[in-house]
Amino acid sequence: MKLNGTDFQVKVWRTLKKIKKGEVKTYKEVAIAINKPKAARAVANACAKNPYAPEVPCHRVIRSDGTLGGFSSPGGTKTKKKMLKREGFSL
């Protein structure tokens, strides 16, 4: 799949594709994975602008405190919670 976005967004989205069903990563963990450890907010923004969901699973990224964080798809965090539950992850 060809991903179109900024270089930063594409790095984030490629990293998200590596998160398996039933697993989550924090925005900070994704930032560290792309060698930008202080860019957790920018990672969250890249997730919010992800046009490839659910193939690029931005719903599998949560806040460091274990809460869901945002979700820009229809239904917001309720949809994010349902998607994670369907994949076997419980909050």
FENURLIN-V867653 format. One record per residue. RES is the residue in one letter. PSI is psi in whole degrees, -180 to 180 (none if undefined). D_LAST is the distance of its C-alpha to the last C-alpha in whole Angstrom. Layout:
res->[RES,RES]
psi->[PSI,PSI]
d_last->[D_LAST,D_LAST]
This chain:
res->[M,K,L,N,G,T,D,F,Q,V,K,V,W,R,T,L,K,K,I,K,K,G,E,V,K,T,Y,K,E,V,A,I,A,I,N,K,P,K,A,A,R,A,V,A,N,A,C,A,K,N,P,Y,A,P,E,V,P,C,H,R,V,I,R,S,D,G,T,L,G,G,F,S,S,P,G,G,T,K,T,K,K,K,M,L,K,R,E,G,F,S,L]
psi->[128,124,127,121,-170,164,-42,-49,-45,-41,-45,-50,-37,-38,-39,-35,-19,-10,121,158,140,-3,155,159,157,162,-39,-42,-39,-42,-43,-40,-28,15,34,67,-18,12,30,-40,-40,-35,-44,-40,-39,-38,-43,-27,10,110,2,10,144,2,-36,102,74,-19,-12,13,129,174,159,-25,4,-3,165,-37,-166,174,117,-2,162,135,-12,-139,-23,-42,-42,-46,-43,-43,-44,-41,-43,-30,-1,10,128,141,none]
d_last->[30,32,30,32,31,32,32,29,27,28,27,23,23,25,22,19,21,20,17,16,14,11,11,10,13,13,16,18,18,19,22,23,23,25,27,27,25,25,24,21,22,24,21,19,22,23,20,21,24,23,25,24,21,19,22,21,17,16,13,12,12,10,12,13,11,8,8,8,12,15,15,19,19,20,18,16,12,12,13,11,8,11,12,9,8,12,12,10,7,4,0]
